[in-house]
Amino acid sequence: MTLPGDPIMLLSFVNTKLRDEYPSLDELCDSLGADPEEIKDKLAKVNYAYDEELNKFV
């Protein structure tokens, strides 16, 4: 599966998946074959960071 390239679309996609299907970013990335650091870096550019306790980007 290809992740959205646009950071805001990526944010929406990832947070929806985390809310509905995955208990952690690592499990989501393992399932999709994605690099969690790449996602974190891309979303940091639009001022979002992963909150492990909330299991979402805020």
C-alpha positions in Angstrom: 0.0 0.0 0.0 1.3 3.5 -0.9 0.9 6.1 1.8 -0.4 9.5 0.9 2.3 11.9 -0.2 0.6 15.1 1.1 1.4 15.6 4.8 -2.2 16.5 5.8 -3.7 13.6 3.9 -1.0 11.4 5.5 -2.0 12.7 9.0 -5.7 11.9 8.4 -4.9 8.4 7.0 -2.5 7.5 9.8 -4.6 8.8 12.6 -7.7 7.0 11.2 -5.7 3.7 11.0 -4.4 4.2 14.5 -7.8 4.9 15.9 -9.6 2.1 14.1 -7.1 -0.7 13.5 -3.7 -0.5 15.2 -2.7 -0.2 18.9 0.6 1.5 18.0 2.5 3.3 15.2 5.0 0.5 15.0 2.3 -2.1 14.4 0.7 0.0 11.7 4.1 0.5 10.0 4.9 -3.2 10.3 1.6 -4.1 8.6 2.0 -1.5 5.8 5.7 -2.0 5.3 6.3 1.7 6.2 9.1 3.3 8.1 7.8 5.0 11.3 10.7 7.5 11.3 9.8 8.7 7.8 6.2 9.2 8.9 7.3 11.1 12.0 9.7 13.3 10.0 7.1 14.1 7.4 4.4 15.0 9.9 6.9 17.0 12.0 7.3 19.3 9.1 3.6 20.3 9.5 4.0 20.5 13.3 2.6 17.1 14.3 4.2 14.6 16.7 3.3 11.1 17.6 1.9 10.8 21.1 2.3 7.1 22.2 -0.2 7.5 25.1 -2.9 8.8 22.9 -1.8 6.6 19.9 -2.2 9.5 17.5 -0.4 12.4 16.0 -1.2 15.7 17.7 
